[in-house]
Amino acid sequence: MSKAWIQAKHPEFVRDLFKFFCQACELLEHQMASFDADGTVEFEVLRDIVGTEMDKGLLWRMKDTAHHVFRNDPHVHLGGRFLDWAIGYIFHETVKLKEDAYQKQNYAPWFHTLIKGDPDSSGAEREIAEQLFQILSQTEESMFREIARIRFIMAKCRQLLPSYLHRYSDNVLLARYIFSQNGLVMAVFKDEYDALIRTIYGEETERMYVLASQSLRLGGWMDEAAQAVEKARQQNPTSKIVLQEKKIIDNWSDGMQA
């Protein structure tokens, strides 16, 4: 991919990066909550979200997209460079978690069965087996540390992303995603959601809905555009940009009824 092409697609990459981050947070937090509850994560889920060189998973695509966004932005600031590193760190730490999950899921039961199920083994063999099993038992400690690091880095990404995205407050694709997937975005950012929107859009937070409406309208999704502009109207009923967008939607609606 040429640098010119990447820069031309930059608004899409910014949207995709935010989308991948929200999706990754949801999937990883579900696995980490499972570990909190019973000490297990699903190897198959981690395998799929990491993927392979030939079949990249969600985290791999997020890492690559972060490189496209931050390494081809001539105005990237320190926070952007930290985000590039942090998102890559999440990927690599999840790779380690995946491998530990495989060991625990597949070999821990196997070791336990062998140790308990072979009464004819010699004392020396059983002693060595017990020692090897102790190494395997440390896998859970490694998983605990990996999960703690992933959670910490994701939290820092949630703090850094809004400031970086402020520069893209006119990105209609980003606004459309936040509106269309608002439940997911709110679930990921939780009590940081309001700060996310304020940091990106300033005091005119209704702009997010107006931009989303414009993108949806241009894509032919008029009902969804009407929902977005109504959200904007509820936030600021006297805003000129809100009233302008609402007039366009209303004119279309009137034309459909004529």
NUTORSE-514671 format. One record per residue: residue number from 1; residue in three letters; y, x, z of N, C-alpha, C in turn. Coordinates in Angstrom, 1 decimal. Example, Ala and Ser with C-alpha at 12.3 -4.5 7.8 and 13.67 -1.06 7.14 Angstrom:
// NUTORSE-514671
REC_seq_type_n_py_n_px_n_pz_ca_py_ca_px_ca_pz_c_py_c_px_c_pz
REC_1_Ala_-5.7_13.2_7.8_-4.5_12.3_7.8_-3.3_13.2_7.8 $
REC_2_Ser_-2.2_12.8_7.1_-1.1_13.7_7.1_0.0_12.9_7.9 $
This chain:
// NUTORSE-514671
REC_seq_type_n_py_n_px_n_pz_ca_py_ca_px_ca_pz_c_py_c_px_c_pz
REC_1_Met_-1.2_0.8_0.0_0.0_0.0_0.0_1.2_0.9_0.0 $
REC_2_Ser_2.2_0.6_-0.9_3.4_1.3_-1.0_4.3_0.9_0.2 $
REC_3_Lys_5.2_1.9_0.5_6.2_1.6_1.6_7.1_0.5_1.2 $
REC_4_Ala_7.5_0.5_-0.1_8.4_-0.6_-0.5_7.8_-2.0_-0.4 $
REC_5_Trp_6.5_-2.0_-0.7_5.8_-3.3_-0.6_5.7_-3.8_0.8 $
REC_6_Ile_5.4_-2.8_1.7_5.2_-3.1_3.1_6.6_-3.6_3.7 $
REC_7_Gln_7.7_-3.0_3.3_9.0_-3.4_3.8_9.4_-4.8_3.2 $
REC_8_Ala_9.0_-5.0_2.0_9.2_-6.4_1.4_8.5_-7.5_2.1 $
REC_9_Lys_7.3_-7.1_2.7_6.5_-8.1_3.4_6.7_-8.0_4.9 $
REC_10_His_7.7_-7.3_5.3_8.0_-7.1_6.7_8.0_-8.4_7.5 $
REC_11_Pro_8.8_-9.4_7.1_8.8_-10.7_7.8_7.4_-11.3_8.1 $
REC_12_Glu_6.5_-11.1_7.1_5.2_-11.7_7.3_4.4_-10.8_8.3 $
REC_13_Phe_4.6_-9.5_8.2_3.9_-8.6_9.1_4.3_-8.9_10.5 $
REC_14_Val_5.6_-9.1_10.7_6.2_-9.4_12.1_5.5_-10.7_12.6 $
REC_15_Arg_5.5_-11.7_11.8_4.8_-13.0_12.2_3.4_-12.7_12.5 $
REC_16_Asp_2.7_-12.0_11.6_1.3_-11.8_11.8_1.0_-11.0_13.1 $
REC_17_Leu_1.8_-10.0_13.4_1.7_-9.2_14.6_1.8_-10.1_15.8 $
REC_18_Phe_2.8_-11.0_15.9_2.9_-11.9_17.0_1.7_-12.8_17.1 $
REC_19_Lys_1.3_-13.3_15.9_0.2_-14.2_15.9_-1.1_-13.6_16.4 $
REC_20_Phe_-1.4_-12.4_15.9_-2.6_-11.6_16.3_-2.5_-11.3_17.8 $
REC_21_Phe_-1.3_-11.0_18.3_-1.2_-10.7_19.7_-1.5_-11.9_20.6 $
REC_22_Cys_-1.0_-13.0_20.2_-1.3_-14.2_21.0_-2.7_-14.6_21.0 $
REC_23_Gln_-3.3_-14.5_19.8_-4.8_-14.8_19.7_-5.6_-13.8_20.5 $
REC_24_Ala_-5.3_-12.6_20.4_-6.0_-11.5_21.1_-5.9_-11.7_22.6 $
REC_25_Cys_-4.7_-12.0_23.1_-4.5_-12.3_24.5_-5.4_-13.4_25.0 $
REC_26_Glu_-5.4_-14.5_24.2_-6.2_-15.6_24.6_-7.7_-15.3_24.7 $
REC_27_Leu_-8.2_-14.6_23.7_-9.7_-14.3_23.6_-10.0_-13.3_24.7 $
REC_28_Leu_-9.2_-12.2_24.9_-9.5_-11.2_25.9_-9.4_-11.7_27.3 $
REC_29_Glu_-8.4_-12.6_27.5_-8.2_-13.1_28.9_-9.4_-14.0_29.2 $
REC_30_His_-10.0_-14.7_28.3_-11.1_-15.5_28.5_-12.3_-14.7_29.0 $
REC_31_Gln_-12.5_-13.5_28.3_-13.6_-12.6_28.6_-13.3_-12.0_30.0 $
REC_32_Met_-12.1_-11.6_30.2_-11.8_-10.9_31.5_-11.9_-11.9_32.7 $
REC_33_Ala_-11.6_-13.2_32.4_-11.8_-14.2_33.5_-13.2_-14.4_33.8 $
REC_34_Ser_-14.1_-14.3_32.8_-15.5_-14.3_33.0_-16.0_-13.2_33.8 $
REC_35_Phe_-15.4_-12.0_33.6_-15.8_-10.8_34.4_-15.4_-11.0_35.8 $
REC_36_Asp_-14.2_-11.6_36.0_-13.7_-11.8_37.4_-14.7_-12.8_38.1 $
REC_37_Ala_-15.2_-13.8_37.4_-16.0_-14.8_38.0_-17.4_-14.3_38.3 $
REC_38_Asp_-18.1_-13.6_37.3_-19.5_-13.3_37.6_-19.9_-11.9_37.1 $
REC_39_Gly_-18.9_-11.1_36.7_-19.1_-9.7_36.4_-19.7_-9.5_35.0 $
REC_40_Thr_-19.5_-10.5_34.1_-20.1_-10.4_32.8_-19.0_-10.6_31.7 $
REC_41_Val_-19.2_-10.0_30.6_-18.4_-10.3_29.4_-19.4_-10.5_28.2 $
REC_42_Glu_-19.0_-11.1_27.2_-20.0_-11.4_26.1_-19.8_-10.2_25.0 $
REC_43_Phe_-20.8_-9.4_24.9_-20.8_-8.3_23.9_-20.5_-8.8_22.5 $
REC_44_Glu_-21.1_-10.0_22.2_-21.0_-10.5_20.8_-19.5_-10.8_20.5 $
REC_45_Val_-18.8_-11.4_21.5_-17.4_-11.8_21.3_-16.6_-10.5_21.1 $
REC_46_Leu_-16.8_-9.5_22.0_-16.0_-8.3_21.9_-16.3_-7.6_20.5 $
REC_47_Arg_-17.6_-7.6_20.1_-18.0_-7.0_18.9_-17.2_-7.6_17.7 $
REC_48_Asp_-17.1_-8.9_17.7_-16.5_-9.7_16.6_-15.0_-9.4_16.6 $
REC_49_Ile_-14.3_-9.4_17.8_-12.9_-9.2_17.8_-12.4_-7.8_17.5 $
REC_50_Val_-13.4_-6.8_17.7_-13.1_-5.4_17.3_-13.4_-5.3_15.8 $
REC_51_Gly_-14.6_-5.6_15.4_-15.0_-5.5_14.0_-15.4_-4.1_13.6 $
REC_52_Thr_-15.5_-3.9_12.3_-15.9_-2.6_11.8_-14.9_-2.2_10.7 $
REC_53_Glu_-15.0_-1.0_10.2_-14.1_-0.5_9.1_-14.2_-1.4_7.9 $
REC_54_Met_-15.4_-1.9_7.6_-15.6_-2.7_6.5_-15.4_-4.2_6.7 $
REC_55_Asp_-15.4_-4.6_8.0_-15.2_-6.0_8.3_-14.3_-6.0_9.6 $
REC_56_Lys_-13.0_-5.8_9.5_-12.1_-5.6_10.6_-12.0_-6.9_11.4 $
REC_57_Gly_-12.1_-6.8_12.7_-11.9_-8.0_13.6_-10.4_-8.1_13.9 $
REC_58_Leu_-10.2_-9.1_14.8_-8.8_-9.5_15.2_-8.0_-8.3_15.7 $
REC_59_Leu_-8.6_-7.5_16.6_-7.9_-6.4_17.2_-7.7_-5.3_16.2 $
REC_60_Trp_-8.6_-5.1_15.3_-8.4_-4.0_14.3_-7.2_-4.4_13.4 $
REC_61_Arg_-7.2_-5.7_13.0_-6.1_-6.2_12.2_-4.8_-6.1_12.9 $
REC_62_Met_-4.8_-6.4_14.2_-3.6_-6.3_15.0_-3.1_-4.9_15.0 $
REC_63_Lys_-4.0_-3.9_15.3_-3.6_-2.5_15.3_-3.0_-2.1_14.0 $
REC_64_Asp_-3.7_-2.4_12.9_-3.2_-2.0_11.6_-1.8_-2.7_11.3 $
REC_65_Thr_-1.7_-3.9_11.7_-0.4_-4.6_11.4_0.7_-4.0_12.2 $
REC_66_Ala_0.4_-3.6_13.5_1.4_-2.9_14.3_1.9_-1.6_13.6 $
REC_67_His_1.0_-0.9_13.1_1.4_0.3_12.4_2.3_0.0_11.2 $
REC_68_His_2.0_-1.1_10.4_2.8_-1.5_9.3_4.2_-1.8_9.8 $
REC_69_Val_4.3_-2.6_10.9_5.6_-3.1_11.4_6.4_-1.9_11.9 $
REC_70_Phe_5.9_-1.2_12.8_6.7_-0.2_13.6_6.9_1.1_12.8 $
REC_71_Arg_5.9_1.5_12.0_6.0_2.8_11.3_6.7_2.7_10.0 $
REC_72_Asn_7.1_1.5_9.6_7.8_1.3_8.4_9.2_0.6_8.6 $
REC_73_Asp_9.6_0.6_9.9_10.9_0.0_10.3_11.8_1.2_10.5 $
REC_74_Pro_12.8_1.3_9.6_13.7_2.5_9.7_14.6_2.4_10.9 $
REC_75_His_14.7_1.2_11.5_15.6_1.0_12.7_14.8_0.8_14.0 $
REC_76_Val_13.5_1.1_14.0_12.7_0.9_15.1_13.3_1.7_16.3 $
REC_77_His_13.3_1.0_17.5_13.8_1.6_18.7_12.6_2.1_19.6 $
REC_78_Leu_12.9_2.6_20.7_11.9_3.2_21.6_10.8_2.1_22.0 $
REC_79_Gly_11.3_0.9_22.3_10.4_-0.2_22.6_9.4_-0.4_21.5 $
REC_80_Gly_9.8_-0.3_20.3_8.9_-0.5_19.1_7.8_0.5_19.1 $
REC_81_Arg_8.2_1.8_19.3_7.2_2.9_19.3_6.2_2.7_20.5 $
REC_82_Phe_6.7_2.2_21.6_5.8_2.0_22.7_4.8_0.9_22.4 $
REC_83_Leu_5.3_-0.2_21.7_4.5_-1.3_21.3_3.4_-0.8_20.3 $
REC_84_Asp_3.8_0.0_19.4_2.8_0.5_18.4_1.7_1.2_19.2 $
REC_85_Trp_2.0_2.1_20.1_1.0_2.8_20.9_0.2_1.8_21.8 $
REC_86_Ala_0.9_0.9_22.4_0.2_0.0_23.4_-0.8_-0.9_22.7 $
REC_87_Ile_-0.4_-1.4_21.5_-1.4_-2.3_20.8_-2.6_-1.5_20.3 $
REC_88_Gly_-2.4_-0.2_19.9_-3.5_0.6_19.6_-4.4_0.9_20.8 $
REC_89_Tyr_-3.7_1.0_21.9_-4.5_1.3_23.2_-5.3_0.1_23.5 $
REC_90_Ile_-4.8_-1.1_23.4_-5.6_-2.3_23.6_-6.9_-2.3_22.8 $
REC_91_Phe_-6.7_-1.9_21.5_-7.9_-1.8_20.6_-8.9_-0.8_21.1 $
REC_92_His_-8.5_0.4_21.4_-9.4_1.4_21.8_-10.1_1.2_23.1 $
REC_93_Glu_-9.3_0.6_24.0_-9.9_0.3_25.4_-10.9_-0.9_25.2 $
REC_94_Thr_-10.7_-1.8_24.3_-11.6_-2.9_24.1_-12.9_-2.3_23.5 $
REC_95_Val_-12.8_-1.3_22.6_-14.0_-0.7_22.0_-14.8_-0.1_23.2 $
REC_96_Lys_-14.2_0.5_24.1_-15.0_1.1_25.3_-15.6_-0.1_26.1 $
REC_97_Leu_-14.8_-1.1_26.3_-15.4_-2.3_27.0_-16.6_-2.9_26.3 $
REC_98_Lys_-16.5_-2.9_25.0_-17.6_-3.5_24.2_-18.8_-2.7_24.4 $
REC_99_Glu_-18.7_-1.3_24.4_-19.9_-0.5_24.5_-20.5_-0.6_25.9 $
REC_100_Asp_-19.6_-0.7_26.9_-20.1_-0.9_28.3_-20.8_-2.2_28.4 $
REC_101_Ala_-20.2_-3.2_27.8_-20.8_-4.6_27.8_-22.2_-4.5_27.2 $
REC_102_Tyr_-22.4_-3.8_26.1_-23.7_-3.7_25.5_-24.7_-3.0_26.4 $
REC_103_Gln_-24.3_-2.0_27.1_-25.2_-1.3_28.0_-25.6_-2.2_29.1 $
REC_104_Lys_-24.6_-2.9_29.7_-24.9_-3.8_30.8_-25.8_-5.0_30.4 $
REC_105_Gln_-25.5_-5.5_29.3_-26.2_-6.7_28.8_-27.6_-6.5_28.4 $
REC_106_Asn_-27.8_-5.3_27.8_-29.1_-5.0_27.2_-30.0_-4.0_28.0 $
REC_107_Tyr_-29.4_-3.0_28.5_-30.2_-2.0_29.2_-30.3_-2.2_30.7 $
REC_108_Ala_-29.4_-2.8_31.3_-29.5_-3.0_32.8_-30.8_-3.8_33.1 $
REC_109_Pro_-31.0_-5.0_32.4_-32.2_-5.8_32.7_-33.5_-5.0_32.3 $
REC_110_Trp_-33.4_-4.2_31.2_-34.5_-3.4_30.8_-34.9_-2.4_31.8 $
REC_111_Phe_-33.9_-1.7_32.4_-34.2_-0.7_33.4_-34.8_-1.4_34.6 $
REC_112_His_-34.2_-2.5_35.0_-34.7_-3.2_36.2_-36.2_-3.6_36.1 $
REC_113_Thr_-36.5_-4.1_34.9_-37.9_-4.6_34.6_-38.9_-3.4_34.6 $
REC_114_Leu_-38.5_-2.3_34.0_-39.3_-1.1_34.0_-39.6_-0.5_35.4 $
REC_115_Ile_-38.5_-0.5_36.2_-38.6_0.1_37.5_-39.5_-0.7_38.4 $
REC_116_Lys_-39.4_-2.0_38.3_-40.1_-2.9_39.2_-41.5_-3.3_38.7 $
REC_117_Gly_-41.7_-3.1_37.4_-42.9_-3.7_36.7_-44.0_-2.7_36.4 $
REC_118_Asp_-43.8_-1.4_36.8_-44.8_-0.4_36.5_-45.4_0.2_37.8 $
REC_119_Pro_-46.3_-0.4_38.4_-46.9_0.1_39.7_-47.6_1.5_39.5 $
REC_120_Asp_-48.0_1.8_38.3_-48.7_3.0_38.0_-47.9_4.2_37.8 $
REC_121_Ser_-46.6_4.1_37.8_-45.7_5.2_37.6_-45.7_6.1_38.8 $
REC_122_Ser_-45.5_7.4_38.5_-45.6_8.4_39.6_-44.3_8.3_40.4 $
REC_123_Gly_-44.4_8.9_41.6_-43.2_8.9_42.5_-42.0_9.6_41.8 $
REC_124_Ala_-42.3_10.7_41.1_-41.3_11.5_40.5_-40.6_10.7_39.4 $
REC_125_Glu_-41.4_10.0_38.6_-40.9_9.2_37.5_-40.0_8.1_38.1 $
REC_126_Arg_-40.4_7.4_39.2_-39.7_6.3_39.8_-38.3_6.9_40.3 $
REC_127_Glu_-38.4_8.1_40.9_-37.2_8.7_41.5_-36.2_9.0_40.4 $
REC_128_Ile_-36.7_9.5_39.2_-35.8_9.8_38.1_-35.2_8.5_37.5 $
REC_129_Ala_-36.1_7.5_37.4_-35.6_6.2_36.9_-34.5_5.6_37.8 $
REC_130_Glu_-34.7_5.7_39.1_-33.7_5.2_40.0_-32.4_6.0_39.9 $
REC_131_Gln_-32.5_7.3_39.6_-31.3_8.1_39.4_-30.5_7.7_38.1 $
REC_132_Leu_-31.3_7.4_37.1_-30.8_7.0_35.8_-30.1_5.6_36.0 $
REC_133_Phe_-30.8_4.8_36.7_-30.3_3.4_36.9_-28.9_3.5_37.6 $
REC_134_Gln_-28.7_4.4_38.5_-27.5_4.6_39.2_-26.3_4.8_38.2 $
REC_135_Ile_-26.6_5.7_37.2_-25.6_5.9_36.2_-25.3_4.6_35.4 $
REC_136_Leu_-26.3_3.9_35.1_-26.1_2.6_34.4_-25.3_1.6_35.3 $
REC_137_Ser_-25.6_1.7_36.6_-24.9_0.8_37.5_-23.4_1.1_37.6 $
REC_138_Gln_-23.0_2.3_37.2_-21.6_2.7_37.2_-20.8_2.0_36.1 $
REC_139_Thr_-21.6_1.5_35.1_-21.0_0.8_34.0_-20.0_-0.3_34.4 $
REC_140_Glu_-20.4_-1.1_35.4_-19.6_-2.2_35.9_-18.3_-1.6_36.4 $
REC_141_Glu_-18.3_-0.5_37.1_-17.1_0.1_37.6_-16.2_0.5_36.4 $
REC_142_Ser_-16.8_1.0_35.4_-16.0_1.4_34.2_-15.4_0.1_33.6 $
REC_143_Met_-16.1_-0.9_33.5_-15.6_-2.2_32.9_-14.4_-2.7_33.7 $
REC_144_Phe_-14.6_-2.6_35.0_-13.5_-3.1_35.9_-12.2_-2.3_35.6 $
REC_145_Arg_-12.3_-1.0_35.4_-11.1_-0.2_35.1_-10.6_-0.5_33.7 $
REC_146_Glu_-11.5_-0.7_32.8_-11.0_-1.0_31.4_-10.3_-2.3_31.3 $
REC_147_Ile_-10.8_-3.3_32.0_-10.2_-4.6_32.0_-8.8_-4.5_32.7 $
REC_148_Ala_-8.7_-3.8_33.8_-7.4_-3.6_34.5_-6.4_-3.0_33.6 $
REC_149_Arg_-6.8_-2.0_32.8_-5.9_-1.3_31.9_-5.5_-2.2_30.7 $
REC_150_Ile_-6.4_-3.0_30.2_-6.1_-3.9_29.1_-5.1_-4.9_29.6 $
REC_151_Arg_-5.3_-5.5_30.8_-4.4_-6.5_31.3_-3.0_-5.9_31.6 $
REC_152_Phe_-3.0_-4.7_32.1_-1.7_-4.0_32.3_-0.9_-3.8_31.0 $
REC_153_Ile_-1.6_-3.3_30.0_-1.0_-3.1_28.7_-0.5_-4.4_28.1 $
REC_154_Met_-1.3_-5.4_28.1_-0.9_-6.7_27.5_0.3_-7.2_28.2 $
REC_155_Ala_0.4_-7.0_29.5_1.5_-7.5_30.3_2.8_-6.8_29.8 $
REC_156_Lys_2.7_-5.5_29.6_3.8_-4.7_29.2_4.2_-5.1_27.8 $
REC_157_Cys_3.2_-5.4_26.9_3.6_-5.8_25.6_4.3_-7.2_25.6 $
REC_158_Arg_4.0_-8.0_26.5_4.7_-9.3_26.7_6.1_-9.1_27.1 $
REC_159_Gln_6.4_-8.0_27.8_7.7_-7.7_28.2_8.5_-7.0_27.1 $
REC_160_Leu_7.8_-6.2_26.3_8.5_-5.5_25.2_8.8_-6.3_24.0 $
REC_161_Leu_7.8_-7.2_23.6_7.9_-7.9_22.4_9.2_-8.7_22.2 $
REC_162_Pro_9.6_-9.4_23.2_10.8_-10.3_23.0_12.1_-9.5_22.5 $
REC_163_Ser_12.3_-8.3_23.1_13.4_-7.5_22.7_13.3_-7.0_21.3 $
REC_164_Tyr_12.1_-6.6_20.9_11.9_-6.2_19.5_12.1_-7.4_18.6 $
REC_165_Leu_11.6_-8.5_18.9_11.6_-9.7_18.0_13.1_-10.3_17.9 $
REC_166_His_13.9_-9.9_18.9_15.3_-10.4_18.8_16.0_-10.0_17.5 $
REC_167_Arg_15.6_-8.9_17.0_16.1_-8.4_15.7_15.7_-9.3_14.5 $
REC_168_Tyr_14.6_-10.1_14.8_14.1_-11.0_13.7_14.2_-12.4_14.1 $
REC_169_Ser_15.4_-12.7_14.7_15.6_-14.1_15.1_15.9_-15.0_14.0 $
REC_170_Asp_16.1_-14.5_12.8_16.2_-15.3_11.6_14.9_-15.4_10.8 $
REC_171_Asn_13.9_-14.9_11.3_12.6_-14.9_10.6_12.0_-16.3_10.7 $
REC_172_Val_12.0_-17.0_9.6_11.6_-18.4_9.6_10.1_-18.5_9.8 $
REC_173_Leu_9.3_-17.5_9.4_7.9_-17.5_9.6_7.5_-17.3_11.0 $
REC_174_Leu_8.2_-16.5_11.7_8.0_-16.3_13.2_8.4_-17.6_13.9 $
REC_175_Ala_9.5_-18.2_13.6_9.9_-19.4_14.2_8.9_-20.5_14.0 $
REC_176_Arg_8.4_-20.6_12.8_7.4_-21.7_12.4_6.1_-21.5_13.2 $
REC_177_Tyr_5.7_-20.2_13.4_4.5_-20.0_14.1_4.7_-20.4_15.6 $
REC_178_Ile_5.8_-20.0_16.2_6.0_-20.3_17.6_6.1_-21.8_17.8 $
REC_179_Phe_6.7_-22.5_16.8_6.7_-24.0_16.9_5.3_-24.6_16.7 $
REC_180_Ser_4.6_-24.2_15.6_3.3_-24.8_15.3_2.2_-24.5_16.3 $
REC_181_Gln_2.3_-23.3_16.9_1.3_-22.9_17.9_1.9_-22.8_19.3 $
REC_182_Asn_2.8_-23.7_19.6_3.5_-23.6_20.8_2.6_-23.6_22.1 $
REC_183_Gly_1.6_-24.4_22.0_0.6_-24.4_23.1_0.0_-23.1_23.4 $
REC_184_Leu_-0.4_-22.4_22.4_-1.0_-21.1_22.5_0.0_-20.1_23.0 $
REC_185_Val_1.2_-20.1_22.4_2.3_-19.1_22.8_2.7_-19.3_24.3 $
REC_186_Met_2.8_-20.6_24.7_3.1_-20.9_26.1_2.0_-20.4_27.0 $
REC_187_Ala_0.7_-20.6_26.6_-0.4_-20.2_27.4_-0.5_-18.7_27.6 $
REC_188_Val_-0.1_-18.0_26.6_-0.1_-16.5_26.7_1.0_-16.0_27.5 $
REC_189_Phe_2.2_-16.5_27.3_3.4_-16.0_28.0_3.7_-16.6_29.3 $
REC_190_Lys_3.1_-17.8_29.6_3.2_-18.5_30.8_4.6_-18.6_31.3 $
REC_191_Asp_4.9_-18.0_32.5_6.3_-18.1_33.1_7.3_-17.2_32.4 $
REC_192_Glu_6.8_-16.4_31.4_7.7_-15.6_30.7_8.1_-16.3_29.3 $
REC_193_Tyr_7.6_-17.5_29.1_7.9_-18.1_27.8_9.4_-18.4_27.6 $
REC_194_Asp_10.0_-18.9_28.6_11.5_-19.2_28.5_12.3_-18.0_28.2 $
REC_195_Ala_11.9_-16.9_28.8_12.6_-15.6_28.6_12.3_-15.1_27.2 $
REC_196_Leu_11.1_-15.3_26.7_10.8_-15.0_25.3_11.7_-15.7_24.3 $
REC_197_Ile_11.8_-17.0_24.5_12.7_-17.7_23.5_14.1_-17.4_23.7 $
REC_198_Arg_14.6_-17.2_24.9_16.0_-16.9_25.1_16.3_-15.5_24.6 $
REC_199_Thr_15.4_-14.5_24.8_15.6_-13.2_24.3_15.7_-13.1_22.8 $
REC_200_Ile_14.8_-13.9_22.1_14.8_-13.8_20.7_16.0_-14.6_20.1 $
REC_201_Tyr_16.3_-15.8_20.6_17.3_-16.6_20.0_18.6_-16.8_20.7 $
REC_202_Gly_18.7_-16.0_21.8_20.0_-16.1_22.6_20.2_-17.5_23.2 $
REC_203_Glu_21.4_-17.8_23.4_21.7_-19.1_24.0_21.4_-20.3_23.1 $
REC_204_Glu_21.3_-20.1_21.8_21.1_-21.2_20.8_19.6_-21.2_20.6 $
REC_205_Thr_18.8_-21.6_21.6_17.4_-21.6_21.5_16.9_-22.7_20.5 $
REC_206_Glu_17.8_-23.7_20.2_17.4_-24.7_19.2_17.2_-24.1_17.8 $
REC_207_Arg_17.7_-22.9_17.6_17.6_-22.3_16.3_16.1_-22.1_15.9 $
REC_208_Met_15.3_-21.8_16.9_13.9_-21.6_16.6_13.3_-22.9_15.9 $
REC_209_Tyr_13.7_-24.1_16.4_13.2_-25.3_15.9_13.8_-25.6_14.5 $
REC_210_Val_15.1_-25.2_14.3_15.8_-25.4_13.0_15.1_-24.5_12.0 $
REC_211_Leu_14.9_-23.2_12.3_14.2_-22.3_11.4_12.8_-22.8_11.0 $
REC_212_Ala_12.1_-23.3_12.1_10.8_-23.8_11.8_10.8_-25.0_10.9 $
REC_213_Ser_11.8_-25.9_11.1_11.9_-27.0_10.2_12.2_-26.6_8.8 $
REC_214_Gln_13.1_-25.6_8.6_13.4_-25.1_7.3_12.2_-24.6_6.6 $
REC_215_Ser_11.4_-23.8_7.3_10.2_-23.2_6.7_9.2_-24.3_6.3 $
REC_216_Leu_9.0_-25.3_7.2_8.1_-26.4_7.0_8.5_-27.2_5.8 $
REC_217_Arg_9.8_-27.5_5.8_10.4_-28.4_4.8_10.2_-27.7_3.4 $
REC_218_Leu_10.5_-26.4_3.3_10.4_-25.7_2.0_8.9_-25.6_1.6 $
REC_219_Gly_8.0_-25.7_2.6_6.6_-25.7_2.2_6.0_-27.1_1.9 $
REC_220_Gly_6.9_-28.1_2.1_6.4_-29.5_1.8_5.9_-30.2_2.9 $
REC_221_Trp_5.9_-29.6_4.1_5.4_-30.3_5.3_6.5_-31.0_6.0 $
REC_222_Met_6.9_-32.2_5.4_8.1_-32.9_5.9_7.9_-33.5_7.2 $
REC_223_Asp_6.7_-34.1_7.5_6.5_-34.7_8.8_6.7_-33.7_9.9 $
REC_224_Glu_6.0_-32.6_9.7_6.1_-31.5_10.7_7.6_-31.0_10.8 $
REC_225_Ala_8.3_-30.9_9.7_9.7_-30.5_9.7_10.5_-31.4_10.5 $
REC_226_Ala_10.2_-32.7_10.4_11.0_-33.8_11.1_10.7_-33.6_12.6 $
REC_227_Gln_9.5_-33.3_13.0_9.2_-33.1_14.4_9.9_-31.9_15.0 $
REC_228_Ala_10.0_-30.8_14.2_10.7_-29.6_14.6_12.2_-29.9_14.8 $
REC_229_Val_12.8_-30.6_13.8_14.2_-30.8_13.9_14.5_-31.8_15.1 $
REC_230_Glu_13.6_-32.7_15.4_13.8_-33.6_16.5_13.8_-32.8_17.8 $
REC_231_Lys_12.9_-31.8_17.9_12.9_-30.9_19.1_14.3_-30.2_19.2 $
REC_232_Ala_14.8_-29.8_18.1_16.1_-29.1_18.1_17.2_-30.0_18.5 $
REC_233_Arg_17.1_-31.3_18.0_18.2_-32.3_18.4_18.1_-32.6_19.9 $
REC_234_Gln_16.9_-32.6_20.5_16.8_-32.9_21.9_17.4_-31.7_22.7 $
REC_235_Gln_17.3_-30.5_22.2_17.9_-29.4_22.9_19.4_-29.3_22.8 $
REC_236_Asn_19.9_-29.6_21.6_21.4_-29.5_21.4_21.8_-30.5_20.3 $
REC_237_Pro_22.1_-31.7_20.8_22.3_-32.8_19.8_23.7_-32.7_19.1 $
REC_238_Thr_24.5_-31.8_19.5_25.8_-31.6_18.8_25.9_-30.3_18.0 $
REC_239_Ser_24.8_-29.6_17.9_24.8_-28.3_17.1_25.0_-28.6_15.6 $
REC_240_Lys_25.9_-27.9_15.0_26.1_-28.1_13.6_24.9_-27.8_12.7 $
REC_241_Ile_24.2_-26.7_13.0_23.0_-26.4_12.2_21.9_-27.4_12.5 $
REC_242_Val_21.8_-28.0_13.6_20.8_-29.0_13.9_21.2_-30.2_13.1 $
REC_243_Leu_22.4_-30.6_13.1_22.8_-31.9_12.4_22.7_-31.7_10.9 $
REC_244_Gln_23.0_-30.5_10.4_22.8_-30.2_9.0_21.3_-30.4_8.6 $
REC_245_Glu_20.4_-29.8_9.4_19.0_-29.8_9.0_18.5_-31.3_9.2 $
REC_246_Lys_19.0_-31.9_10.2_18.5_-33.3_10.4_19.0_-34.2_9.2 $
REC_247_Lys_20.2_-34.0_8.7_20.7_-34.8_7.6_19.8_-34.6_6.4 $
REC_248_Ile_19.4_-33.3_6.1_18.5_-33.1_5.0_17.2_-33.8_5.2 $
REC_249_Ile_16.6_-33.8_6.4_15.4_-34.5_6.6_15.5_-36.0_6.5 $
REC_250_Asp_16.6_-36.5_7.0_16.9_-37.9_7.0_17.1_-38.4_5.5 $
REC_251_Asn_17.8_-37.6_4.7_18.0_-37.9_3.3_16.7_-38.0_2.6 $
REC_252_Trp_15.8_-37.0_2.9_14.5_-37.1_2.3_13.7_-38.3_2.7 $
REC_253_Ser_13.8_-38.6_4.0_13.1_-39.8_4.5_13.6_-41.1_3.8 $
REC_254_Asp_15.0_-41.2_3.7_15.6_-42.3_3.1_15.1_-42.5_1.6 $
REC_255_Gly_15.1_-41.3_1.0_14.7_-41.3_-0.4_13.2_-41.8_-0.6 $
REC_256_Met_12.4_-41.4_0.3_11.0_-41.9_0.2_10.8_-43.4_0.4 $
REC_257_Gln_11.8_-43.9_1.2_11.7_-45.4_1.5_12.4_-46.2_0.5 $
REC_258_Ala_13.2_-45.6_-0.4_13.9_-46.3_-1.4_13.0_-46.9_-2.5 $
